[in-house]
Amino acid sequence: MTVWRVRVGWVARAVATGAVATFALSACISQDEAKKLVEGFESSRPSRPDGLPVMLNRQMPVRYPPLLYAQRAQGNVTLRIFLDSTGRVHPESTRVIEPSTDALFDSAAVAGVREMRFSPATRHGTPVAVTILFPVYFRHPLGAPIPGDSILHLGSDSVRPSGAAGATLPANAGSTSTSRPVPGAPSSKAVK
């Protein structure tokens, strides 16, 4: 007895194509009509949006947990966020994909999602619902660089990049800045 091993992706394509071919043979349709069916099947699969959602909040709504701020703790959290076709966040569908080293960071990131506002993603000019991965970086201004962070560790005399997904500092932090950007994030400002 011979055992055949095939890749699942190949089998799925063969089944989908075979189903259309079987339909074409059983329904006695032309080759052109069968080709249109295959093209329709392939075009019905969701594609990526051509216009990505943009966060509209002026400041990051995620709050740095005061206890962790006092300890100069730092961490990263990656969230999966569902945005509907109006750009509204559905907090009940938010999931932590990559947790931080402290559950307080994870909780703070999930809690901040409720206040996020986005412009909707678009596909061919039409607003569409999407699921995005959204990283949140908790960085203490006096904390040591975290392994894996960008080589752009900025000092106090440097211009910091803006528009990053950094957590907002606690009110009692004593800092004049209200948010800390992500090290190495793209910026319209030049870094010294």
Summary of the structure (lengths in Angstrom):
residues: 192
radius of gyration: 23.9
end to end distance: 69.6
largest distance: 77.1
contacts: 469
relative contact order: 0.16
helix: 30%
strand: 20%
